[in-house]
Amino acid sequence: MNPPKMPIHIGDFLRDTGHLRAAGTGAYLMSLFHHGSTGALPDDDEQLAAIARMTRGEWKRMRPIIERFFQSGWRHGRVEEDLESAKQSYEKRAKAGEKGGKAKAENKQSQSNATAGPEQPLTFNQSKKDSEADASGAEAPIDHRKRLFNEGLQKIAAMTGKGPDACRSFVGKCLKAASDDAVTVLGLIEDAERNQVVDPTAWIVARLKPKGDSNGRRTIHEAADDLLAKVRALDTPAPSGICDGTGEGPIRLLSSG
């Protein structure tokens, strides 16, 4: 236990030392400080003189005055009361801290058993995945463009029977017509599949047509018509692999139309 903070009872101190000069006041105060920090004063004049910051001669003249403030054995009642109170407070806090530490350890162990017990085993991969999710604060964003050229191409091939090059060209032109909005293009492909549209490419192109351009320039509507004409000219059948999603067949060159 470190020495406690020593309270100074200013009113009592000034009342008790009103008859002392500076040297006597200092000697008494330094004696109180030593008593409070070490728990006792030595019953030895040489040591007491050093504690009071006095020479042996000065202390010999001052001792009878200072001694009146202390009990037998140079013990001070108020200082010992403060020391005992500080000791009890320290022991009380120590016991409370010990109980709190045990409770915290038991709670931590209980949580560990609940989350990593036999019924809910944690694997390395699961822990790593959870840690990565916690570090990022959210799930990884979906790459819609990648989905478009993976899932979308297979859906187009399955619905139209066209080859991989033709399907890839169609998706690329749709993406360009949609201002590179992969979500919109993929959504139209999925809608066409869900609604079992007879002519899915024409249906998708028609929904990518914006309203006409009033400035007389070539509109996306016209570009869409051109795209539709080119799509209808694509008649190369798709390999069975890309139509059923099991793989990608060999690339075939398209006819010039």
C-alpha positions in Angstrom: 0.0 0.0 0.0 1.4 3.4 -1.0 1.3 6.2 1.5 -2.2 7.8 1.4 -2.9 11.4 0.7 -2.6 13.3 3.9 -5.5 15.7 4.6 -4.6 19.0 6.2 -7.2 20.2 8.7 -6.4 23.9 8.2 -8.7 25.2 10.9 -7.3 23.0 13.6 -3.7 23.5 12.4 -3.9 27.3 12.5 -5.6 27.2 15.9 -3.0 24.9 17.4 0.0 26.7 16.0 -1.1 30.3 16.5 1.6 30.7 19.2 4.5 29.4 17.0 6.9 31.4 14.8 7.9 30.3 11.4 10.6 27.9 12.6 8.3 26.2 15.0 5.4 26.0 12.5 7.7 24.5 9.9 9.2 21.9 12.4 5.7 20.8 13.5 4.4 20.6 9.9 7.4 18.6 8.7 7.0 16.2 11.6 3.3 15.7 10.7 4.3 15.0 7.0 6.9 12.4 8.1 4.4 10.7 10.4 1.7 10.6 7.7 4.1 9.2 5.0 5.9 6.6 7.1 3.4 5.8 9.7 5.5 6.8 12.7 8.2 9.2 14.0 11.5 8.0 15.4 12.2 8.6 19.1 15.7 9.9 18.4 16.7 13.6 18.6 19.2 13.5 15.8 16.6 12.0 13.4 13.9 14.3 14.6 16.1 17.3 14.1 16.8 16.3 10.5 13.0 15.7 9.9 12.2 19.2 11.3 15.0 20.6 9.1 16.8 22.0 12.1 20.3 21.8 13.6 20.8 19.8 16.9 20.9 23.1 18.8 17.7 24.5 17.2 15.9 21.2 17.8 17.0 21.1 21.4 15.4 24.5 22.1 12.3 23.7 20.0 11.6 20.1 21.1 9.7 20.9 24.3 7.2 23.0 22.3 6.8 20.5 19.4 6.6 17.5 21.8 3.3 18.9 23.3 1.5 18.2 20.0 2.3 14.5 20.2 1.4 11.6 22.4 4.0 9.2 24.0 6.3 7.7 21.4 5.9 10.7 19.1 2.5 9.5 17.9 -0.2 12.0 16.6 -3.8 11.1 17.2 -5.3 12.9 14.2 -2.6 11.5 11.8 -3.2 7.9 13.1 -6.9 8.3 12.6 -6.4 9.4 9.1 -4.0 6.5 8.4 -6.4 3.9 9.8 -9.3 5.3 7.7 -7.1 5.2 4.6 -6.1 1.6 5.4 -9.7 0.5 5.8 -10.7 2.2 2.5 -7.8 0.5 0.7 -8.7 -3.0 2.0 -12.3 -2.4 1.1 -11.4 -1.5 -2.4 -9.0 -4.4 -2.7 -11.7 -6.9 -1.7 -14.2 -5.3 -4.1 -11.7 -5.4 -6.9 -10.9 -9.1 -6.2 -14.6 -10.0 -6.3 -15.1 -8.0 -9.5 -12.1 -9.7 -11.1 -13.4 -13.1 -10.3 -16.9 -12.3 -11.5 -15.5 -10.9 -14.8 -13.3 -14.0 -15.3 -16.3 -16.3 -14.6 -18.5 -14.3 -17.0 -15.8 -14.4 -19.7 -15.4 -18.1 -19.3 -19.2 -18.6 -19.4 -19.4 -16.7 -22.7 -16.5 -18.6 -24.1 -18.2 -21.9 -23.3 -21.5 -20.7 -24.8 -20.0 -19.6 -28.1 -17.3 -22.3 -28.5 -18.9 -25.3 -26.8 -19.4 -28.8 -28.4 -22.8 -27.8 -29.7 -21.4 -24.8 -31.6 -17.9 -25.6 -32.7 -15.9 -22.8 -34.3 -13.7 -23.6 -37.3 -10.7 -21.7 -38.5 -12.5 -20.6 -41.7 -15.6 -19.5 -39.8 -13.5 -17.4 -37.3 -11.6 -15.9 -40.2 -14.8 -15.0 -42.0 -16.3 -13.5 -39.0 -13.2 -11.4 -38.3 -13.1 -10.1 -41.8 -16.8 -9.2 -41.6 -16.2 -7.4 -38.3 -13.2 -5.5 -39.7 -15.1 -4.3 -42.8 -18.3 -3.5 -40.9 -20.4 -4.8 -43.9 -20.7 -7.5 -46.5 -18.6 -7.2 -49.6 -20.5 -5.3 -52.4 -22.0 -7.4 -55.2 -20.2 -7.0 -58.6 -23.2 -6.7 -60.8 -21.1 -6.3 -64.0 -19.4 -9.7 -63.2 -22.9 -11.2 -62.6 -24.1 -9.8 -65.9 -21.3 -11.4 -68.0 -21.5 -14.7 -66.1 -25.2 -15.4 -65.3 -26.6 -13.0 -67.9 -24.7 -14.6 -70.8 -25.9 -18.1 -69.9 -29.5 -16.9 -69.6 -29.4 -15.2 -73.0 -27.8 -18.3 -74.6 -30.4 -20.5 -73.0 -33.3 -18.3 -74.2 -32.1 -17.5 -77.7 -29.9 -20.5 -78.6 -27.2 -18.1 -79.9 -23.5 -18.7 -79.6 -21.2 -17.3 -76.9 -19.8 -14.5 -79.2 -23.2 -13.4 -80.3 -24.5 -13.4 -76.7 -21.5 -11.5 -75.5 -21.8 -8.9 -78.2 -25.5 -8.5 -77.5 -24.9 -8.0 -73.7 -22.1 -5.5 -74.4 -24.3 -3.4 -76.7 -27.1 -3.5 -74.2 -24.7 -2.4 -71.5 -23.6 0.5 -73.7 -27.2 1.5 -74.5 -28.0 1.5 -70.8 -25.1 3.9 -70.0 -23.1 1.0 -68.5 -25.9 0.2 -66.0 -25.3 -3.5 -65.4 -28.1 -3.8 -62.9 -30.7 -2.6 -65.4 -29.5 -4.9 -68.2 -29.3 -7.9 -65.9 -32.7 -7.1 -64.5 -34.2 -7.1 -68.0 -32.6 -10.4 -68.8 -34.0 -11.9 -65.7 -37.4 -10.5 -66.4 -37.4 -11.9 -69.9 -36.5 -15.3 -68.5 -39.1 -15.2 -65.8 -41.8 -14.0 -68.2 -40.8 -16.6 -70.8 -40.7 -13.9 -73.5 -40.9 -15.3 -77.1 -38.3 -12.9 -78.6 -36.1 -12.0 -75.5 -33.5 -9.9 -77.4 -36.2 -7.8 -79.1 -38.0 -7.4 -75.8 -34.9 -6.3 -73.9 -33.9 -3.9 -76.7 -37.3 -2.3 -76.8 -37.1 -1.6 -73.1 -33.7 0.1 -73.5 -35.2 2.6 -75.9 -35.4 6.1 -74.4 -37.6 8.9 -75.7 -36.5 10.6 -78.9 -33.8 13.3 -79.1 -35.3 16.7 -80.0 -32.0 18.0 -81.3 -32.1 15.9 -84.4 -29.1 13.7 -83.5 -29.0 10.0 -83.8 -31.0 8.8 -80.7 -30.5 5.7 -78.6 -33.9 4.7 -80.0 -32.3 4.5 -83.4 -29.3 2.7 -82.0 -31.6 0.2 -80.4 -33.3 -0.5 -83.7 -29.9 -1.0 -85.3 -29.0 -3.3 -82.4 -32.2 -5.3 -82.9 -31.6 -5.7 -86.6 -28.1 -7.1 -85.9 -29.4 -9.4 -83.2 -31.9 -10.9 -85.5 -29.1 -11.6 -88.0 -27.3 -13.8 -85.4 -28.4 -17.3 -86.1 -25.4 -19.3 -84.9 -26.8 -21.9 -82.4 -25.2 -21.9 -79.0 -23.2 -24.9 -77.8 -25.1 -27.1 -75.4 -22.7 -26.3 -72.5 -23.5 -22.6 -72.3 -27.2 -23.1 -72.8 -27.6 -25.5 -69.9 -25.0 -23.7 -67.7 -22.6 -26.7 -67.6 -19.7 -25.1 -69.4 -18.7 -23.0 -72.4 -18.4 -24.5 -75.8 -16.0 -23.6 -78.5 -16.3 -20.1 -80.0 -17.8 -19.9 -83.4 -17.5 -17.1 -85.9 -20.8 -15.4 -86.9 -21.9 -15.2 -90.5 -21.8 -11.7 -92.0 -25.6 -11.8 -92.2 
